[in-house]
């Protein structure tokens, strides 16, 4: 499989998440305060809530419903009630294009 263009870098607001879909997989794309782009599974593992509607704080994305925060780098929950990680995908920037391959998980 190849990477899919999901948006342009200029479409991403700093410290906010954007929900995109690649082949039916919901992904939260985040441009952090250091202008790094992250892609994690968009569904909170605690309550089936869209993480892209949550809050970006540092290098984490917090679910608005129950407050579980997930690392943008590892997908691991940083606090309860969630205890299962979300997938993290490798991101490629090509010019202004943000590309994600859902078949390639980002390694720690």
C-alpha positions as CSV (number, residue, x, y, z in Angstrom):
1,X,0.0,0.0,0.0
2,X,1.0,3.6,-0.4
3,X,0.6,6.7,1.7
4,X,-2.6,8.7,1.1
5,X,-2.8,12.4,1.1
6,X,-5.2,13.4,3.9
7,X,-4.8,17.2,4.0
8,X,-2.3,20.0,3.4
9,X,0.0,21.2,6.2
10,X,-1.5,24.7,5.9
11,X,-5.0,23.3,6.7
12,X,-3.8,22.1,10.1
13,X,-4.2,24.6,13.0
14,X,-1.5,24.5,15.6
15,X,-2.5,22.6,18.7
16,X,-5.8,21.4,17.2
17,X,-6.9,18.0,15.8
18,X,-8.4,17.3,12.4
19,X,-10.5,14.2,11.8
20,X,-9.8,12.4,8.5
21,X,-10.6,9.0,7.1
22,X,-8.3,6.7,5.1
23,X,-9.9,3.5,3.8
24,X,-12.6,3.7,6.4
25,X,-10.2,4.2,9.3
26,X,-10.8,7.4,11.3
27,X,-7.6,9.3,12.2
28,X,-6.9,12.4,14.3
29,X,-4.2,14.5,12.6
30,X,-2.5,17.0,15.0
31,X,0.0,19.7,14.3
32,X,1.6,20.4,17.7
33,X,3.2,23.6,19.0
34,X,6.6,22.5,17.5
35,X,4.9,22.2,14.1
36,X,5.3,18.4,14.2
37,X,2.4,16.4,12.6
38,X,1.1,13.3,14.4
39,X,-1.6,10.8,13.3
40,X,-3.4,8.6,15.9
41,X,-6.5,6.6,15.9
42,X,-9.5,8.9,16.3
43,X,-11.6,6.7,18.6
44,X,-11.0,6.8,22.3
45,X,-10.5,3.3,23.6
46,X,-12.5,4.0,26.7
47,X,-15.8,5.4,25.3
48,X,-16.0,5.3,21.5
49,X,-15.6,9.1,21.3
50,X,-13.9,11.0,18.5
51,X,-10.6,12.2,19.9
52,X,-10.3,14.9,17.2
53,X,-13.0,16.8,19.1
54,X,-10.8,16.8,22.2
55,X,-8.0,19.0,23.4
56,X,-4.3,19.1,22.4
57,X,-2.0,19.7,25.3
58,X,1.7,19.5,24.7
59,X,2.3,16.1,23.1
60,X,-1.1,14.6,24.0
61,X,-4.7,14.6,22.8
62,X,-7.3,14.5,25.6
63,X,-10.8,13.0,25.1
64,X,-13.4,15.6,25.8
65,X,-15.9,13.2,27.3
66,X,-14.0,11.4,30.1
67,X,-10.6,13.2,30.2
68,X,-8.3,10.4,29.1
69,X,-5.2,11.8,27.4
70,X,-3.3,9.8,24.8
71,X,0.4,10.4,23.8
72,X,0.6,11.6,20.2
73,X,3.9,9.8,19.9
74,X,3.0,6.3,21.3
75,X,-0.8,6.3,21.5
76,X,-0.6,5.1,25.1
77,X,-3.1,6.5,27.5
78,X,-1.6,8.9,30.0
79,X,-4.4,8.6,32.6
80,X,-7.5,6.7,33.4
81,X,-10.2,5.8,32.6
82,X,-8.7,4.6,29.3
83,X,-6.1,1.9,29.6
84,X,-5.8,0.6,26.0
85,X,-3.6,2.6,23.5
86,X,-4.8,3.9,20.2
87,X,-2.8,3.2,17.0
88,X,-0.2,5.7,15.9
89,X,0.6,6.1,12.2
90,X,3.8,7.3,10.5
91,X,3.3,10.7,8.8
92,X,5.1,11.9,5.7
93,X,5.2,15.5,4.6
94,X,5.7,16.1,0.9
95,X,5.8,19.8,0.2
96,X,2.5,21.0,1.7
97,X,0.9,17.5,1.5
98,X,0.3,15.4,4.7
99,X,0.4,11.7,3.8
100,X,-0.5,8.7,6.0
101,X,-0.2,5.0,5.3
102,X,-2.6,3.2,7.6
103,X,-0.7,0.0,7.1
104,X,2.5,1.5,8.6
105,X,2.4,1.9,12.4
106,X,4.8,4.4,13.9
107,X,7.5,2.8,16.0
108,X,8.6,4.3,19.3
